[in-house]
Amino acid sequence: MPEMKTVSIIGGTGLVGTYLSNLLIEKGYDVIIFTRGATKMPSRKHLTYAQYDAEKELCDVNALKKTDAAIHLAGAGIADKRWTKQRKKEILTSRLLSTEFLIAQLKAYAPNCKVFVASTSTGFYGPDNATGVPFTEDTLPFYDFISTTCKEWETASQKASASMRTIILRFGVVLGKESGAFQQICRLMDLEIMPVLGYGNQIVSWIEVSDLARLILFLLEQKTASGVFNAVAPYPVSQKILTKTIAATRGATRMPSPAPAILLKVFLGELSSEVLKSCTVSSKKIQDLGFAFRYPEITAAIRDILKK
């Protein structure tokens, strides 16, 4: 039986939360998922749901009292909508509000909570520079909207460190059969389209979803681990290689269908900068700590994703 009995996941109904909760239960933990739709979710053995809505300052305090570790995955989707001024405000505010509210609730009502895990993204780093050196956790933030959002989000998350071991994970592009990016590529391939964004040379720092769940569990159980970690696989690939690998593994030949950068800028606006950005991120820190990736390379990851 693990030393930490109960792990609470805030915003745990999505792709990462689903994989993580299943892994935790498999390893002997009890899981509480805090979500707005708690009353509609069916509980099962070792998995329960609790009400949580930071905007309305609602939190199931009785469930929180059982918490030994808290993992924060909540926040408005970055790529769900065009980045209008209002949408950018929602993206930033949803993260800061939820983080600040959650940490205050944990400090007040979860005396046994010893670990806090927060998620941001590799958007913290901005585009690759001329040196070609991968970004590490010590790299300073860039100055665009996403970088600034990540920086402020991490600053809010670090406030938990005064009372509990705090870990911040910078997620790369999460790949899984149910992930938005993966599904969109596959849908286009069903239409005989193999999408290449811009020139397709931009580097994608990715991680397979079950590896991400394993990485989070690994850090939970490393009693001295704290601070920032990149959650990316060891071998990033270009967007063109990612797309070609999916096409080849699906057993279908597709002619590349370029989406020119200027067209993406028309349809996506400022969001296009993230789609076209090359961002090479290092996984060395987490590997040096002893974490072993099941899917360090893209071919094996895509093959196993498509088998599921």
C-alpha positions in Angstrom: 0.0 0.0 0.0 1.5 3.4 -0.9 2.4 5.8 1.8 0.1 8.4 0.3 -3.3 6.8 0.3 -5.5 9.4 -1.4 -4.6 11.5 -4.4 -6.9 14.3 -5.5 -7.0 15.4 -9.2 -8.4 18.8 -9.9 -9.8 18.9 -13.5 -9.2 15.2 -13.8 -12.0 14.2 -16.3 -9.9 14.9 -19.4 -7.4 12.7 -21.2 -4.4 13.1 -18.8 -6.6 12.8 -15.7 -8.3 9.6 -17.0 -5.0 7.9 -17.7 -3.5 9.1 -14.4 -6.5 8.1 -12.2 -6.5 4.6 -13.7 -2.8 4.2 -13.1 -3.1 5.4 -9.5 -5.9 3.0 -8.8 -3.9 0.2 -10.3 -1.0 1.1 -8.0 -3.2 1.0 -4.9 -4.2 4.6 -4.4 -7.7 6.0 -3.8 -8.5 8.8 -6.2 -10.8 11.8 -5.8 -11.5 13.8 -9.0 -12.6 17.4 -8.3 -14.8 18.7 -11.1 -17.8 20.9 -11.8 -19.9 17.9 -12.9 -19.2 15.7 -9.9 -22.9 14.9 -9.3 -23.2 13.5 -12.8 -20.2 11.1 -12.6 -20.6 7.5 -11.4 -18.2 6.6 -8.6 -16.5 3.2 -8.5 -14.2 1.3 -6.2 -11.2 3.5 -5.3 -12.6 6.4 -7.4 -15.0 9.1 -6.3 -15.9 12.6 -7.5 -16.2 15.8 -5.6 -17.6 19.3 -6.4 -15.1 21.9 -7.5 -15.7 25.3 -9.1 -13.1 28.0 -8.5 -15.2 30.7 -10.2 -18.0 30.1 -7.7 -15.6 29.4 -4.9 -17.1 25.9 -4.4 -15.1 23.0 -3.1 -16.1 19.8 -1.3 -14.2 20.4 1.9 -14.9 17.0 3.3 -13.3 15.3 0.3 -10.4 17.7 0.5 -9.7 16.6 4.1 -8.9 13.1 2.8 -6.2 14.4 0.4 -2.6 13.3 0.8 -1.5 14.7 -2.6 -3.1 17.1 -5.1 -2.6 17.3 -8.8 -3.9 20.4 -10.6 -4.9 19.9 -14.3 -7.7 22.4 -14.6 -7.7 25.4 -17.0 -9.4 26.7 -20.2 -8.2 25.0 -23.4 -5.4 27.0 -25.0 -6.2 25.9 -28.6 -9.9 25.5 -28.3 -10.8 28.9 -29.8 -9.3 31.8 -31.6 -7.3 34.1 -29.4 -9.5 37.1 -29.1 -8.7 39.6 -26.3 -11.5 38.1 -24.2 -10.3 34.5 -24.9 -6.8 35.3 -23.8 -8.1 36.8 -20.6 -10.1 33.6 -20.0 -7.1 31.4 -20.5 -5.0 33.4 -18.0 -7.7 34.1 -15.5 -9.0 30.5 -15.4 -5.5 29.2 -14.5 -4.6 31.9 -11.9 -8.0 31.9 -10.2 -8.2 28.1 -10.0 -4.6 27.7 -8.7 -4.9 30.4 -6.1 -8.3 29.2 -4.9 -7.1 25.6 -4.8 -3.9 26.3 -2.8 -5.9 28.4 -0.3 -8.4 25.5 0.1 -5.6 22.9 0.6 -3.9 25.0 3.2 -7.1 25.5 5.1 -8.8 22.1 4.8 -6.2 19.5 3.8 -3.7 19.1 6.7 -2.4 15.8 5.4 -1.6 17.1 1.8 2.1 16.9 1.5 2.5 17.1 -2.3 1.2 19.6 -4.9 1.7 19.0 -8.6 0.8 21.7 -11.1 0.9 21.6 -14.9 1.9 24.3 -17.3 3.4 23.9 -20.8 6.5 24.0 -22.9 5.0 27.2 -24.3 7.0 28.8 -21.4 10.1 28.7 -23.7 9.0 30.4 -26.9 10.6 29.4 -30.2 13.9 27.8 -30.7 16.9 30.1 -30.9 19.9 30.1 -33.2 22.1 28.0 -30.9 20.1 24.8 -31.5 20.5 23.9 -27.8 17.3 22.3 -26.3 15.5 24.3 -23.6 16.1 23.1 -20.1 14.2 23.9 -16.9 16.6 26.7 -16.1 15.9 28.6 -19.4 14.3 32.0 -18.9 10.7 32.5 -20.2 9.9 34.0 -23.5 7.8 37.2 -23.7 4.8 36.3 -25.8 1.2 35.6 -24.5 1.7 31.9 -23.8 5.1 32.3 -22.2 3.8 35.1 -20.0 0.7 33.0 -19.1 2.9 30.0 -18.1 5.2 32.2 -16.1 2.4 33.8 -14.1 0.7 30.4 -13.6 4.0 28.9 -12.3 4.4 31.8 -9.9 0.9 31.2 -8.5 1.6 27.5 -8.2 4.9 28.1 -6.3 3.0 29.6 -3.5 2.1 26.1 -2.4 5.8 25.4 -1.6 5.6 27.1 1.7 3.5 24.2 3.1 4.0 21.2 0.8 6.4 19.7 -1.7 5.6 21.4 -5.0 6.3 20.1 -8.5 5.6 22.0 -11.7 5.4 20.0 -15.0 5.8 21.7 -18.3 3.8 19.5 -20.6 4.8 19.0 -24.2 2.2 18.0 -26.9 0.4 15.1 -25.3 -0.2 12.2 -27.8 -2.9 9.6 -27.3 -5.7 8.2 -29.3 -8.2 10.5 -27.6 -6.0 13.6 -27.7 -7.2 16.5 -29.8 -4.1 16.9 -31.9 -3.9 13.3 -32.8 -7.6 13.0 -33.6 -7.5 16.1 -35.9 -4.6 14.6 -37.9 -6.4 11.3 -38.3 -9.6 12.9 -39.4 -7.8 14.8 -42.1 -6.1 11.6 -43.2 -9.5 9.9 -43.5 -10.2 12.7 -46.1 -7.0 11.8 -48.0 -5.2 14.7 -46.5 -1.8 14.6 -44.8 -1.5 18.0 -43.1 1.8 19.8 -43.2 1.7 23.1 -41.3 3.9 25.8 -42.8 7.0 24.1 -44.0 6.6 21.3 -41.5 10.1 21.7 -40.2 9.1 23.1 -36.8 10.1 20.8 -33.9 7.3 19.2 -31.8 8.3 18.3 -28.2 5.8 15.6 -27.4 5.0 12.9 -24.8 2.8 9.8 -25.0 -0.1 10.1 -22.6 0.6 6.9 -20.6 4.2 8.0 -20.2 3.0 11.3 -18.9 0.8 9.5 -16.3 3.8 7.4 -15.3 6.0 10.4 -15.0 3.5 12.2 -12.7 3.3 9.0 -10.5 7.1 8.7 -10.5 7.5 12.3 -9.1 4.8 11.8 -6.6 6.7 8.9 -5.1 10.1 10.5 -5.3 10.1 12.0 -1.8 12.8 14.6 -2.5 11.6 15.6 -6.0 10.4 19.2 -6.2 10.6 22.2 -8.6 10.1 22.3 -12.4 10.4 19.4 -14.7 9.9 19.2 -18.5 7.3 16.5 -19.4 8.5 15.6 -22.8 9.9 12.5 -24.5 13.7 12.4 -25.2 13.4 12.6 -29.0 11.3 15.4 -30.4 10.4 15.4 -34.1 9.4 17.8 -36.8 5.7 18.3 -37.5 6.2 16.8 -40.9 7.8 13.6 -39.5 5.1 13.3 -36.9 2.4 13.4 -39.6 4.2 11.1 -41.9 4.7 8.6 -39.0 1.0 8.5 -38.3 0.2 8.0 -42.0 2.7 5.2 -42.4 1.6 3.4 -39.3 -2.0 3.6 -40.3 -1.0 1.8 -43.5 -2.0 4.4 -45.9 0.0 6.6 -48.3 -1.0 10.2 -48.3 0.4 13.1 -50.4 1.5 16.0 -48.1 -1.0 18.8 -48.1 0.8 22.0 -47.0 -1.1 24.6 -45.1 0.9 27.8 -45.8 1.8 29.9 -42.8 0.0 33.0 -44.2 -3.3 30.9 -44.5 -2.9 29.7 -40.9 -2.5 33.2 -39.7 -5.7 34.3 -41.5 -7.7 31.5 -39.9 -6.1 31.2 -36.5 -4.8 34.7 -35.9 -2.3 34.9 -33.1 -2.8 31.2 -32.2 -1.0 30.4 -35.5 2.3 31.3 -33.8 2.0 28.3 -31.5 1.1 26.0 -34.4 4.1 27.1 -36.4 6.6 27.4 -33.6 9.6 25.2 -33.3 10.3 24.3 -29.7 13.0 21.8 -28.8 12.8 20.8 -25.1 15.1 18.6 -23.1 14.0 15.6 -21.0 17.4 15.2 -19.3 16.4 16.4 -15.8 13.7 13.8 -15.4 15.8 11.0 -16.9 18.7 11.9 -14.6 16.3 11.4 -11.7 15.8 7.8 -12.9 12.6 8.0 -14.9 12.6 5.6 -17.9 10.3 6.4 -20.8 8.4 3.5 -22.4 8.0 5.6 -25.5 11.2 7.7 -26.1 10.8 7.6 -29.9 7.8 8.6 -32.0 7.5 5.4 -34.1 6.8 3.1 -31.2 4.5 5.6 -29.6 2.3 6.0 -32.7 2.2 2.3 -33.3 1.0 1.5 -29.8 -1.5 4.5 -29.8 -3.1 3.1 -32.9 -3.4 -0.4 -31.4 -5.5 0.9 -28.5 
